[in-house]
């Protein structure tokens, strides 16, 4: 059950006064910084080795397939087993993956020299497994740390912290690697590259270790009680049925799924940085960080003024705006304009994230949070990675710029279809169910 903590209904900082919630968001911050740094490093490394857009897209597919294989079962576990312990095991998995990437860099001839990029894809697959188990438990544990009255501001703060980390991680990853590589040039290009990757991956591992400590310090929470005795198949089916029979939840998840699947251009940013904008790894880090910068600024505002009134209509409008921003980004050849457009896209996306998170927290029964979160992860989490594959494949078939224009246009089409087939979502007012 949610923590029995006194709250002030209109105080946006009430959730931050809860110690375990602060530990929770701090742990997520350091973990997200680390994984975002790792994403920049792996993307740059793969593109340097292959010079292939499809190879960049394969990074997403390598993570998405194992993620989808485990996430529903992970949601089931989150409803019957300690969510904190599941998160601890998953974060330990992230740590082992970062150490493996470090080992590939320290001993490249033993790994990458004979097997090419295959070991990197294998490690990315393992991070998909770790993320598949972590996602449902993180979402379910959040609802146990704050009272129901604080779900909306807590979701906004959680999003703010995550987005802040998503700004910090890519920027730090790209700048750190770029400056290290430049600083080590006196030792030769190959040696400078290897040393820059080694130090950068070492920083990633250290940050994940800090996240692990934060999770350890959170007090244990009992699981919500349920009188129903169900088999594994029945429990999984119950969570899936809840989502698919709820027009508001299904509509919100579907909208985000198609927007992220078609509209994102993150997987292609190394190519834009190298061939279109010509800004190198430092510029790549800033491009990766730009959407999250916009999201942070927006989420900070939403923490004080949650988008409760006419939330469904706002969700549709801002997702449509996200699609338009992707089209503009595709057409831009100016680095600063591209940064600005990505900042705007992140700001628009932040509204969608907070509304969707609040819908799930308010409309999901306590004893089903793990399973419903797992279905949400299948919709949203896998769409990021499979969307990366779609971006790489589309870029290979259509060309770089046309592929991103196509994705933005498909996002607009998804908004139109959702608005028509999900009237309950279109008319949703979260104040009525809070």
Beta strands, then each sheet from edge to edge (+ up, - down):
end
